[in-house]
Amino acid sequence: MTVSVLVPSSLVREAEDKREATRKIGYVARAATVFRADRLVVFPDPDGERHWGGGFVSTVLEYAATPPYLRKEVFGKRDELEYAGVLPPLRAPSLTGSESEGSGSLRQGIVTEVGPEGRVRVNCGLQHPISLVTPSEMTVGEGERVTVRISSRSPVRAKLVDPPPSGWSVTRTDLPAALDRDDAGVRIATSRHGVEVTTRRLTDVVGRVERDGMTVAFGSPGRGLPEILDLPTDSLADGRPGDDGEDEADAESGVEHGAPSRFDLWLNAVPNQGSEVVRTEEAMFAALACLNLKEK
């Protein structure tokens, strides 16, 4: 099951300064980590951007998604990361590295040098970069992220392995392309104007998510998805069946192939909200907590 989370480039449009903008992005990264997202996509909303746009948002997210022991190697010093120190710790095993000495200890690494005879030097957070043999079925280049299996730290015994680095990735692409992916699963837009989450509706949605995965899109403060996509809000909670033979129960569930703008469902995950605006990071925790439930 693949979980993709889509956020707009206008994510930090209401932040007062770069420090606050960085902190806000950190909470988005926390939500993606807590609910085991596989992919975080930043889609363009240039009309909603103010001081900081998609480049800033994606850079800070990429930094947060990088193991601390690799950050200096990957990013060096960048203006976008001036306040990276305020990012909350994610505490994900894929970022901290396993402390186990067993054969299952996996760590992310970065190739710092490609040498002769199929050997590479890899920085994987040990005291020094280590020299490893590249398996015959693998091709790696300088600067590439790799996965290292460590069987012993003293003396060091390690090898490159096939599985890609775990955790979530960060990409920048437009919304239609993200929704049209083969592994998009159930495509869910979040909005206060969507159908309200109920136990009956959630039962059906969760079943489909468990089977097919999901792509969940969020808006930005003061500029929700309907405004970003220029959609009338009164069309988002109709609960009408699509044209592919869905029955009345499917329409009740809110999962509908006729929903606007390529989505299967427009979902209001915070019914009767007490604040005029639910921030993106708050909406992420509310929506993903519901969608992360199990059928049984």
Disulfide bonds with the S-S distance in Angstrom:
none
